[in-house]
């Protein structure tokens, strides 16, 4: 707690300087949407970013900018076919592979990154920022704050006593707050309780989102891969994850009557050859003929960039895609909010 108090003092002073204008926040003359949180990881930023990109990519020249967490490069990089998770980070690489119409770039300094993007592509009409809520040097036009239902920011503490990157008062900068990872049957009374506890300002809009799992997909385009894999029912799954909270995936697999064994690694973990050897041995000893290795899409982005992944396992490797949905039939309202903001500000680009 003493260290948390000291950390909180530093972040409060920093935010105060930005709020007073003593430190400069740059505002751009085009739509800039920031998706972030008050806590360290695990709130579901990537699927929410992908949802927004899917709304914009067919109508607007859209760009995505991230710092490229755990990449082995620095400075500004505009993603090309020669890049991998090593050069631009796993989440930007995942988005680059999935959204071919979106310009994907990384830069630890977001302001410099936006200027570089606009210099490289002057026709960009909208930019989506990943994990930039604390990056006060840039002032987004639409600030989206995510908070995990299982660990609302109101129930958390500052680092290192808890997971908060800054004081709960930082919520005031948000235009939209989304409570993520909700069960589909979350009651209206519980939503009202949460809404009251978050202490939102009158202009802030609140949404509740849930994770929806898709059909498993082969990671590699191997001819031997079981393209028409049977349902999860009765399947033996070795779940390998390098994410913050793998338990919801385990629950999803078990609900679909799969037998699950797990191997868990740190978030954004870069697998090494000895990890793959351990994975191979555990997979070989799964007591079933109908068996697969399952990873998240983010983990898959790192694995396809690795030269160490055993060729013998490629035909057995699948990932589990996820997307978000909104509770209370508010998906249309959220979509309209995003599209309206971009439409009303894109004329200034």
Helices and strands as residue ranges (DSSP letters): H 2-20, E 31-37, H 45-56, E 62-66, E 77-78, H 85-88, H 90-98, E 103-106, H 110-120, E 126-130, E 142-148, G 149-151, G 153-155, G 168-173, E 176-180, H 188-198, E 205-218, E 236-241, H 247-255, E 259-264, H 273-284, E 291-296, H 297-303, G 311-316, E 317-326, G 327-329, H 331-345, G 346-348
